[in-house]
Structures are given as C-alpha cells and as structure tokens.
C-alpha cells in the first residue's frame, strides 16, 4: 500500500498549528538534570526507559519538541536515538535543548510520517506517541512508521482511543468550540503548579486542534497484525518498570472492551486524556 496520504486541506493547518505553538514546550531554565528529574516522576517514561536496552537504536516518529527523545538519549548515553518531526519550530526547540543538555547521541531530523528520512527496518524500538491521530490517514501513517522497526524489534504506538477519549470529547463539547473550557472538568487546567502559558498551550492542543480523530484500539491492533506484528500489551496500566515491551496474553474481545471502558473512566482524572499505547513486536525474518 502506498505511504502517500490522501489530499486533505487540513493537513497543512496541523503543521501551522504546531509552528505557532510547539508542544510540549521547554522552560528557559530546563537542563539535562531538570528534564531527567521531571521524566523520572512519570511512571510511563520510567517504564519505557527501563524496558529499552542501553545500547538500542531508537526512533521517535513525530517527536514534537523532542522531550521523550532527549530523555531517552540522556538516560541511556549508549543508545542511538533519532527524532523526526515535520514542524521546524518544534525541532528548533528540541535541538536548542539537546545542545544545551549535551545529548550527543540524539539526532533530530525534519520529515513526514509518510516519508521518514531514515532507513527501513533499522530500529530496535520505534515510538510514535500522540501523532497518527493528527494525520489525514492514521492507518497509512501507522504502516509507514511500522516499516522502520527491525525484524523482532518493538513498536509502541500511542493514540487517542475512541472509547477512552469519550470523557474528553464531552469536555470539549461543553467548551463552546474550545473558547471556554471548564477547568473544573479538566485535570490539567485544575493544576495549580502550571502557569497560564502552559495551560493555554494545553487548551490549544486539546480543545482547538484543527485535525484530530479518535481511533478504535481493536482496529489499530488489526492494522499491525496484518503487517505481521504480534501483540505484546497495552498501556495503561503501566507494567512493572522493565516490562513495557514484554509479551502478555492477547486479550479476548470482551476483555479488551472492558479495558477500553476502564480507560474512559480513567480519562476523568488522567492527564493523558484518553491517550493509550499499543505495544507490538515485529515479525522475525
């Protein structure tokens, strides 16, 4: 299948959206120590770091400002990490931090999910978190990114799940087109430790995004299984610290649907707002 996305007038708007407000942003005082400290307070990132081998080749496709890529590079100096994003403003923010923090094992490149400027089947771990649901062809974007996982390597795909995202879609529906979000309903906007600028960035990304779709978890699993990938697991919940890439029993349809409604309940207070991850392993040769 072709990796070229269908024509969609909204796609350029997505790039313009992030050029105007790169997400997530860095604080002027951020350095290697502060990023490591902040990321190590996030169970997902701790589990990801401890599950990725110290000498792995890692690709973050749609890396945004490169915070995950910078973290994985700084936490594992022997890793070779590549981050790719289409937005030049996001990459500039990530590169400025990379240079300041001294993450010499990280390379940030400009490119599109549908034509990544890196070799196929070249990475032990490929991450694409919070990206494919902002493209005009999520299935095609997923197939394109998956082609860069080496045989036997792992793919961690994060997206807004259609059931898990329901509470946030209700919040957005009550916000009058994103103009008046209710802080009482949003766990990020309720936080007292965030300044107004960070909250505005959240509102722009979560309530006013020009292109966003919610994706069915069973469907996205099927897309990868059609490529020969095998089930490893889903997040949340975050597994024990070194087991994010480990194989778990493939859930039945009933079990998976119960899991999806659990994610929806979690969305009421979880700051990921319905973002879930599917972990799969590429077929061996």
C-alpha positions as CSV (number, residue, x, y, z in Angstrom):
1,X,0.0,0.0,0.0
2,X,1.2,3.5,-0.8
3,X,2.6,5.6,2.0
4,X,1.3,8.7,0.4
5,X,-1.6,10.3,2.4
6,X,-4.8,11.4,0.7
7,X,-5.3,15.0,-0.2
8,X,-6.7,16.8,2.8
9,X,-6.8,20.6,3.1
10,X,-6.5,20.3,6.9
11,X,-3.0,18.7,6.9
12,X,-1.1,22.0,6.3
13,X,-3.1,23.5,9.1
14,X,-1.7,20.9,11.5
15,X,1.8,22.0,10.7
16,X,0.9,25.6,11.0
17,X,-0.7,24.9,14.3
18,X,2.5,23.5,15.8
19,X,4.7,26.1,14.2
20,X,2.8,28.7,16.1
21,X,2.7,26.8,19.4
22,X,5.3,23.9,19.7
23,X,4.0,21.3,22.1
24,X,5.1,20.5,24.7
25,X,7.3,23.4,25.5
26,X,10.5,23.8,27.5
27,X,11.1,26.2,30.4
28,X,14.1,28.6,29.9
29,X,15.7,27.0,33.0
30,X,15.4,23.4,31.7
31,X,18.7,21.4,31.5
32,X,19.6,17.8,31.5
33,X,19.1,17.4,35.2
34,X,15.7,19.0,35.3
35,X,14.4,17.0,32.3
36,X,15.7,13.7,33.8
37,X,14.1,14.6,37.1
38,X,10.8,15.5,35.6
39,X,10.6,12.5,33.3
40,X,11.6,10.1,36.1
41,X,8.5,11.2,38.0
42,X,6.3,9.9,35.2
43,X,5.7,6.1,35.5
44,X,5.2,5.7,31.7
45,X,8.6,7.2,30.9
46,X,10.4,5.3,33.7
47,X,8.9,2.1,32.4
48,X,9.9,3.0,28.8
49,X,13.4,3.8,29.7
50,X,14.0,0.7,31.8
51,X,12.5,-1.5,29.1
52,X,14.7,-0.2,26.3
53,X,18.1,-1.8,26.2
54,X,21.0,0.6,27.0
55,X,22.5,0.2,23.5
56,X,19.3,0.2,21.5
57,X,18.6,2.1,18.3
58,X,15.5,4.1,19.0
59,X,13.3,6.2,16.6
60,X,10.7,8.7,17.9
61,X,8.5,9.3,14.9
62,X,6.6,12.6,15.3
63,X,8.8,13.6,18.2
64,X,7.5,17.2,18.5
65,X,9.9,19.2,20.7
66,X,11.8,16.0,21.4
67,X,11.3,15.7,25.1
68,X,10.9,11.9,25.1
69,X,13.8,11.6,22.6
70,X,16.0,13.8,24.7
71,X,15.1,11.9,27.9
72,X,15.9,8.5,26.4
73,X,19.2,9.8,25.0
74,X,20.3,11.4,28.3
75,X,19.1,8.4,30.3
76,X,21.0,5.9,28.0
77,X,24.2,7.5,26.7
78,X,25.0,4.4,24.7
79,X,21.7,4.5,22.8
80,X,21.4,5.9,19.3
81,X,18.2,8.0,19.3
82,X,16.7,9.7,16.3
83,X,13.7,12.0,16.5
84,X,11.8,13.1,13.4
85,X,9.1,15.7,13.1
86,X,7.6,17.9,10.4
87,X,7.4,21.1,12.5
88,X,10.5,23.2,12.2
89,X,9.6,25.3,15.3
90,X,9.3,22.1,17.4
91,X,12.6,20.8,16.1
92,X,14.3,24.1,16.8
93,X,13.1,23.9,20.5
94,X,14.2,20.3,20.8
95,X,17.6,21.0,19.1
96,X,18.3,24.0,21.4
97,X,17.6,21.8,24.4
98,X,19.7,18.9,23.0
99,X,22.7,21.2,22.5
100,X,22.3,22.7,26.0
101,X,21.9,19.4,27.7
102,X,24.7,17.7,25.8
103,X,22.7,14.8,24.3
104,X,25.3,13.9,21.7
105,X,23.7,10.5,21.0
106,X,20.4,12.2,19.7
107,X,19.8,13.3,16.1
108,X,16.8,15.4,15.3
109,X,15.5,15.4,11.7
110,X,12.8,17.1,9.8
111,X,10.5,14.8,7.9
112,X,6.9,13.5,7.4
113,X,5.5,10.3,9.0
114,X,4.6,9.1,5.5
115,X,8.2,9.5,4.2
116,X,10.6,9.3,7.2
117,X,14.2,10.2,6.3
118,X,15.7,7.1,7.9
119,X,16.3,3.6,6.8
120,X,13.6,0.9,6.9
121,X,13.8,-1.9,9.4
122,X,16.7,-0.1,11.2
123,X,15.5,0.5,14.7
124,X,15.2,-1.8,17.7
125,X,12.4,0.3,19.2
126,X,10.1,2.7,17.3
127,X,7.9,5.1,19.3
128,X,5.1,7.2,17.8
129,X,3.0,8.6,20.6
130,X,0.2,11.1,20.1
131,X,0.8,11.7,16.4
132,X,-1.1,9.4,14.0
133,X,-4.5,10.7,15.2
134,X,-3.5,14.1,13.9
135,X,-2.9,12.9,10.3
136,X,-5.4,12.6,7.4
137,X,-4.7,8.9,7.1
138,X,-3.9,7.3,10.5
139,X,-3.8,3.7,9.1
140,X,-1.3,4.8,6.4
141,X,0.8,6.7,8.9
142,X,0.9,3.7,11.2
143,X,2.0,1.4,8.4
144,X,4.7,3.8,7.3
145,X,6.2,4.2,10.8
146,X,6.0,0.4,11.4
147,X,8.2,-0.2,8.4
148,X,11.1,1.2,10.3
149,X,11.1,-1.5,13.1
150,X,13.8,-4.1,12.6
151,X,12.7,-7.7,12.5
152,X,12.0,-8.8,16.0
153,X,12.0,-5.2,17.2
154,X,9.2,-3.4,19.1
155,X,6.7,-0.7,18.1
156,X,5.0,1.5,20.7
157,X,2.0,3.3,19.1
158,X,0.2,5.9,21.2
159,X,-3.1,7.4,20.0
160,X,-6.4,8.8,21.3
161,X,-8.6,5.8,21.7
162,X,-12.3,6.2,20.6
163,X,-13.8,4.9,23.9
164,X,-11.1,6.2,26.2
165,X,-11.4,9.7,24.7
166,X,-15.2,10.0,25.3
167,X,-15.0,12.0,28.6
168,X,-12.6,14.5,27.0
169,X,-14.8,14.8,23.9
170,X,-17.6,15.7,26.3
171,X,-15.4,18.3,28.0
172,X,-14.6,19.7,24.6
173,X,-18.3,19.8,23.6
174,X,-19.1,21.9,26.7
175,X,-16.3,24.3,25.9
176,X,-18.0,26.2,23.1
177,X,-15.6,25.2,20.4
178,X,-12.6,25.4,22.8
179,X,-13.3,29.0,23.6
180,X,-14.4,28.5,27.2
181,X,-13.1,25.2,28.6
182,X,-14.3,24.4,32.1
183,X,-11.3,24.0,34.4
184,X,-13.4,22.1,37.0
185,X,-13.8,19.2,34.4
186,X,-10.1,19.1,33.2
187,X,-7.3,17.7,35.4
188,X,-4.6,19.7,33.7
189,X,-6.5,23.0,34.0
190,X,-7.1,22.3,37.7
191,X,-3.4,22.1,38.4
192,X,-2.1,25.0,40.5
193,X,1.5,24.4,39.6
194,X,1.1,25.3,35.9
195,X,1.3,28.8,34.7
196,X,-1.2,30.4,32.4
197,X,1.0,29.9,29.3
198,X,1.3,26.2,29.8
199,X,-2.5,26.0,30.4
200,X,-3.1,27.9,27.2
201,X,-0.8,25.5,25.3
202,X,-2.9,22.7,26.7
203,X,-6.1,24.3,25.6
204,X,-4.8,24.9,22.1
205,X,-3.7,21.3,21.7
206,X,-6.7,19.6,23.4
207,X,-9.6,21.9,22.5
208,X,-8.7,23.7,19.3
209,X,-6.7,21.3,17.3
210,X,-7.6,21.5,13.5
211,X,-7.3,17.8,12.8
212,X,-7.9,15.1,15.4
213,X,-9.6,11.7,15.2
214,X,-10.2,9.1,17.9
215,X,-9.1,5.6,16.8
216,X,-10.5,2.2,17.8
217,X,-8.0,0.1,19.7
218,X,-9.1,-3.2,18.1
219,X,-8.8,-1.7,14.7
220,X,-5.3,-0.3,15.2
221,X,-4.3,-3.7,16.6
222,X,-5.6,-5.3,13.5
223,X,-3.7,-2.9,11.3
224,X,-0.4,-4.0,12.9
225,X,-1.3,-7.7,12.9
226,X,-2.0,-7.5,9.2
227,X,1.7,-6.4,8.9
228,X,2.8,-9.5,10.8
229,X,3.3,-7.7,14.2
230,X,2.3,-9.7,17.3
231,X,0.6,-8.5,20.4
232,X,2.7,-7.5,23.4
233,X,0.5,-5.3,25.5
234,X,-1.3,-2.1,26.2
235,X,-0.6,1.0,28.4
236,X,-2.3,1.9,30.7
237,X,-1.8,0.4,33.1
238,X,2.0,0.9,33.2
239,X,3.5,-2.5,33.8
240,X,6.4,-3.2,36.2
241,X,9.3,-0.9,35.5
242,X,11.2,-3.1,33.0
243,X,8.3,-5.0,31.3
244,X,6.7,-2.5,28.9
245,X,7.9,-4.4,25.9
246,X,7.3,-7.8,27.3
247,X,4.7,-10.1,25.8
248,X,1.4,-10.5,27.7
249,X,-1.6,-12.7,26.8
250,X,-3.7,-11.3,23.9
251,X,-7.0,-10.3,25.4
252,X,-10.3,-11.6,24.2
253,X,-12.8,-9.2,22.6
254,X,-14.8,-9.0,25.9
255,X,-11.7,-8.4,28.0
256,X,-10.4,-5.7,25.6
257,X,-13.7,-3.9,25.6
258,X,-13.8,-3.9,29.4
259,X,-10.2,-2.5,29.3
260,X,-11.4,0.3,26.9
261,X,-14.2,1.3,29.3
262,X,-11.7,1.3,32.1
263,X,-9.6,3.8,30.1
264,X,-12.7,6.0,29.7
265,X,-13.3,6.1,33.4
266,X,-9.6,6.9,33.9
267,X,-9.9,9.8,31.5
268,X,-12.0,11.7,34.0
269,X,-8.8,12.4,36.1
270,X,-5.9,11.3,33.9
271,X,-3.9,14.0,32.2
272,X,-3.3,11.8,29.1
273,X,-7.0,12.5,28.3
274,X,-7.6,9.1,26.6
275,X,-4.2,8.6,25.1
276,X,-3.4,4.9,25.2
277,X,-0.5,2.9,23.8
278,X,-0.4,-0.4,21.8
279,X,2.9,-2.4,22.1
280,X,3.7,-4.9,19.4
281,X,6.7,-6.9,18.1
282,X,7.7,-7.0,14.5
283,X,8.0,-10.4,12.8
284,X,11.4,-12.0,12.7
285,X,12.9,-12.8,9.3
